[in-house]
Amino acid sequence: MLYIFFAIILAFCFLLGMTWLRIGLFNLSGTKMKEMLQRVTTTPINGTIAGIIMTVILQSSSAVTVITVGLVSARILTFPQTIGIILGTNIGTTITLQFFTFDITNYIIPFFLIGIFLQFFNKFRSYSFIFLGIGIIFTAMNGFVWISEPFAQIEYIQQFLGLMSKHLLLAFLVGTVLTAIVQSSTVMTGIAMSFLMTGTITLESSIAIMIGANIGTCATALLAAIGAGREASLTAFAHLWLNIGGAVIFIPFVSFLAYISSWVAQSPATQLAHASVIYNVLCSLLVLPFAEQFGRLIIKFHGRR
């Protein structure tokens, strides 16, 4: 029970770190990002590029999607303009996982010290959140690496992890449900990456969790769209169906995706990060040429209210 308690605390810390990092980045660029969305989302390709840039800067596809839903609700953007943004967010969020593959263990304490020091200056408060957020994120990841082996020795946890390795659909469902709860695909995939690094779960299982996490993160946009109007709801549904469609296509090929990832990288963490890039880029590129038709399909499927 002690290790389970530690796992819950570390998951909370991971989420806190991501939240602080996001707050700092948003305070520095949030208004400019909204203005950029209004100006450049005239075509699906431009919208995709804008979605990638925003997600890389804000380090959260959920945050960008919620901002987009808000702009649609305020009638600043129309639903067709959001298709490209949604495709871009799925690509942009993969950059965060690439960031997780770097070993900055030796810099964690300096990050904390700099973050605490900057808290005393209002002008640099946003930078303080960024430094503290990064410090907390990597502390949590190191914590998961530390507890993963003894955690996996718990009998029923061991049995459950074994089931996930044998039944990838179960790993996919775990990724979906837990991400919907913690409201962050990055946190869920980052935790999977930590366990993968110690061999506690297989690469195939972690990829299935990552694919499920892409669907689970749609819960944030769906909640934001409640009462926000028809077009805002359509944006949230488009985000959901894009990720469901990607999962349906790629779940049968998880083993092949794992093989490709292990071929291009040696580190387990980097393999998962690369698998995320391959999966999300392919999903977005498959839909991009048919973005207008995809938008019309969402309108037709969910009806006009």
TORLUM-456466 format. One line per 8 residues: number of its first residue (from 1); for each residue x, y, z of C-alpha. Coordinates in pm, 1 decimal, m for minus. Each point is the difference from the previous one (the first is absolute). Last residue first. Layout:
! TORLUM-456466
NUM> X:Y:Z  ...
***
This chain:
! TORLUM-456466
305> m2909.0:2190.7:m3355.4  159.2:m136.3:m313.7  90.2:m364.2:17.6  279.9:m186.5:174.1  80.3:m222.7:m297.9  m65.4:261.8:m266.8  207.4:269.8:169.1  281.9:m248.2:70.1
297> m12.7:m120.1:m362.0  14.0:359.1:m126.4  314.6:59.7:206.7  161.3:m318.6:m133.1  m85.0:106.9:m354.7  171.7:335.2:61.5  305.0:m166.7:158.1  39.2:m258.8:m277.2
289> 362.1:76.1:m88.6  74.3:37.9:375.0  m156.2:m331.3:111.6  281.8:m241.0:m84.9  259.9:262.8:92.3  m147.4:34.4:350.4  m3.4:m373.3:72.3  347.2:m45.1:m151.0
281> 146.6:281.0:210.7  m164.5:m132.7:316.9  119.3:m357.8:m38.5  353.9:75.2:m117.6  56.0:263.6:270.2  m141.5:m222.5:276.1  214.3:m291.4:m116.9  302.6:231.7:14.0
273> m74.2:88.1:363.1  m51.8:m367.2:83.9  332.9:m95.1:m158.4  171.0:293.3:170.2  m109.5:m129.3:340.3  112.9:m353.9:m86.8  345.8:128.2:m103.0  130.5:m168.0:m313.8
265> m165.7:204.8:m274.4  m92.3:m34.8:m370.0  m53.7:m379.7:m1.6  m178.2:m2.5:335.9  m252.9:248.3:m138.1  m58.6:m202.3:m318.4  m51.3:m320.1:201.7  m234.4:172.8:245.9
257> m208.6:131.3:m291.4  m12.4:m354.3:m139.9  m115.3:m134.1:336.8  m262.7:274.6:27.2  m140.3:m82.5:m345.0  m348.0:m121.8:102.6  m34.9:310.8:222.6  88.6:230.6:m292.6
249> m318.9:42.0:m203.1  m253.0:m13.4:283.5  220.8:226.9:213.1  32.9:260.7:m274.1  m375.7:3.4:m51.4  m60.1:44.1:372.9  251.0:285.7:4.0  m161.8:189.0:m287.1
241> m342.7:m81.4:139.4  73.1:170.2:332.6  156.1:315.4:m145.5  m289.0:32.3:m244.7  m242.6:m44.1:291.1  162.7:288.2:190.3  m15.3:225.5:m306.4  m362.5:m99.2:m63.8
233> m85.8:94.6:357.5  150.3:346.2:m53.3  m203.9:29.5:m319.4  m323.9:m83.2:180.2  33.0:230.8:299.2  213.3:27.9:313.3  m243.6:m175.9:235.1  235.1:m294.1:41.8
225> 295.2:60.6:m233.2  256.6:23.7:280.3  m99.2:m347.0:123.6  44.3:m146.4:m348.1  333.5:181.5:m35.1  133.7:m151.9:322.4  m139.6:m347.1:m78.5  204.3:m2.1:m322.5
217> 305.8:m82.7:213.2  m129.3:m356.1:37.4  17.8:m59.8:m375.2  367.4:88.6:m32.0  63.9:m188.6:324.8  m129.2:m317.9:m164.7  266.4:31.2:m270.7  267.0:59.6:266.0
209> m119.7:m299.7:204.8  21.1:m218.6:m312.4  353.0:130.7:m58.1  90.3:m82.3:361.6  m133.9:m353.4:m38.9  197.6:m57.9:m320.9  317.5:134.0:162.8  m41.7:m249.4:282.7
201> m70.4:81.7:363.3  225.3:m19.9:307.7  308.7:15.6:m220.0  154.4:278.6:206.9  m30.1:265.8:m272.5  m350.1:m123.8:m87.5  m124.3:92.6:347.2  118.8:359.8:m44.6
193> m138.7:15.6:m355.3  m341.4:m113.5:121.4  7.4:286.5:252.0  90.6:242.2:m279.4  m282.4:m140.5:m212.9  m252.0:71.9:276.4  142.0:345.6:75.3  10.0:93.6:m368.5
185> m354.9:m124.3:m57.9  m124.4:244.6:263.5  m343.7:28.6:160.9  90.6:m215.6:305.4  m329.7:m191.4:m18.1  m40.5:m12.6:m379.2  364.4:m103.4:m15.1  m66.8:m286.5:241.3
177> m291.5:m126.8:m210.4  168.6:14.0:m341.8  340.2:m133.6:105.4  m161.8:m286.4:191.5  m221.2:m75.7:m302.0  304.6:m23.2:m230.4  184.6:m220.3:249.3  m307.1:m228.9:6.7
169> m10.7:m6.5:m381.5  366.7:m98.2:5.3  m87.3:m333.0:160.9  310.6:m203.1:79.7  212.4:288.2:128.8  m300.4:155.0:173.1  m76.7:m332.7:167.4  356.4:m22.7:130.7
161> m29.6:350.4:141.1  m317.1:m109.5:181.4  163.1:m314.3:138.1  298.8:198.2:123.8  m231.4:255.6:158.1  m188.8:m285.8:169.4  321.7:m145.2:141.0  183.0:317.4:98.9
153> 340.9:m44.7:m163.7  m87.4:262.3:m264.2  7.1:274.2:262.2  345.2:m118.0:113.2  122.5:45.6:m360.6  m191.5:320.3:m82.2  84.7:186.6:320.9  328.5:160.7:m112.1
145> m104.4:57.0:m364.2  m319.9:163.2:124.5  200.4:227.9:227.8  232.4:96.2:m282.6  m308.0:100.9:m200.2  m136.8:198.7:294.8  328.4:187.1:43.5  4.9:63.8:m375.0
137> m344.3:159.6:7.9  64.1:195.2:322.6  314.7:162.6:m136.2  m168.0:85.5:m330.9  m290.4:162.5:184.0  230.5:193.3:233.1  193.7:143.9:m294.9  m315.4:90.2:m194.2
129> m182.0:137.4:305.4  299.3:224.3:75.6  5.4:124.3:m357.5  m359.5:117.1:48.7  95.1:178.1:324.8  278.2:198.2:m171.2  m150.5:348.8:24.7  m150.4:m80.2:339.1
121> 346.3:m63.3:142.9  24.3:m211.0:315.7  m118.2:m309.9:m186.7  314.6:25.7:m213.9  210.3:m138.2:287.0  m228.9:m301.7:44.8  18.9:m84.4:m370.4  378.5:44.3:m11.7
113> 42.6:m227.1:302.6  m240.2:m261.7:m139.2  172.8:m4.6:m339.5  340.4:m18.3:172.7  m128.0:m305.9:196.0  m125.9:m176.5:m313.2  314.6:61.7:m204.5  182.7:m326.2:70.2
105> m311.1:m199.6:m89.5  m23.0:170.7:m339.2  m11.0:m320.9:m203.0  m182.8:76.5:m323.7  m276.4:m242.6:m98.9  m267.7:219.0:158.0  53.7:270.4:m265.3  m87.9:m251.4:m272.3
97> m321.6:m63.2:192.4  m74.5:373.6:m3.7  59.8:18.1:m376.3  m274.3:m259.3:m53.6  m260.8:256.6:112.0  58.5:201.5:m316.5  m114.3:m278.0:m232.7  m336.0:m53.0:170.3
89> m43.4:375.4:32.6  49.7:48.9:m373.2  m292.1:m220.5:m104.2  m222.4:189.5:244.5  114.6:334.6:m140.3  m70.4:m117.2:m356.3  m356.9:m92.9:89.3  m57.9:322.9:195.3
81> m60.3:228.8:m298.1  m295.8:m214.0:m110.6  m167.8:63.3:341.7  11.6:378.1:m26.6  234.1:224.3:197.5  m71.8:323.4:188.9  m353.6:m119.2:61.6  48.4:16.1:381.3
73> m76.7:m373.8:15.2  249.6:m55.7:m279.7  264.8:191.3:192.5  m76.6:m200.9:314.9  19.2:m330.9:m188.7  337.5:108.7:m138.8  128.5:90.3:346.7  m120.3:m341.3:124.8
65> 177.6:m170.4:m291.1  320.7:191.1:69.0  m11.9:m91.3:370.4  m71.6:m366.5:m78.1  290.5:m15.0:m247.3  229.8:113.7:278.8  359.8:120.4:m0.5  m109.9:365.3:m43.8
57> 273.8:82.4:m251.4  5.3:m338.1:m176.6  m381.3:m7.9:m1.7  m23.0:349.4:m147.4  254.9:m73.2:m273.0  m163.3:m329.4:m101.4  m349.3:151.2:m4.4  119.6:295.4:m209.4
49> 159.1:m239.4:m252.1  m321.3:m201.0:m15.1  m209.6:314.8:m41.7  218.4:114.7:m287.3  m45.6:m339.4:m166.1  m376.7:m0.6:65.4  m35.3:345.0:m160.6  m95.1:343.5:141.3
41> 133.3:m82.9:346.0  272.5:266.3:m13.3  m142.4:318.6:147.5  m238.8:m113.1:274.4  239.1:m267.8:119.5  284.4:250.1:18.7  m205.6:234.1:217.7  m72.8:m284.9:241.3
33> 369.2:m88.4:11.6  97.2:359.3:70.4  m234.4:4.9:299.4  144.0:m323.3:142.1  369.0:81.1:m48.5  177.7:69.7:325.4  m287.9:m79.5:233.9  m65.3:m319.0:m198.2
25> 359.2:m117.7:38.2  0.2:52.9:375.6  m342.6:m153.7:48.4  91.4:m300.8:m217.1  316.8:m68.4:199.1  m199.9:32.3:321.6  m264.9:m244.2:m126.6  256.9:m250.0:m128.8
17> 176.3:5.1:336.6  m328.2:m41.9:187.3  m94.5:m297.1:m219.6  335.1:m165.7:67.8  m36.2:77.7:370.8  m346.8:m158.6:5.1  133.6:m308.1:m178.2  286.2:m12.0:252.6
9> m245.2:13.5:292.2  m212.6:m277.5:m153.0  308.1:m215.9:m60.8  120.7:61.2:357.1  m336.2:m119.9:135.6  21.6:m309.0:m221.4  351.3:m59.7:133.8  m126.1:18.4:359.0
1> m290.6:m234.0:m71.4
***
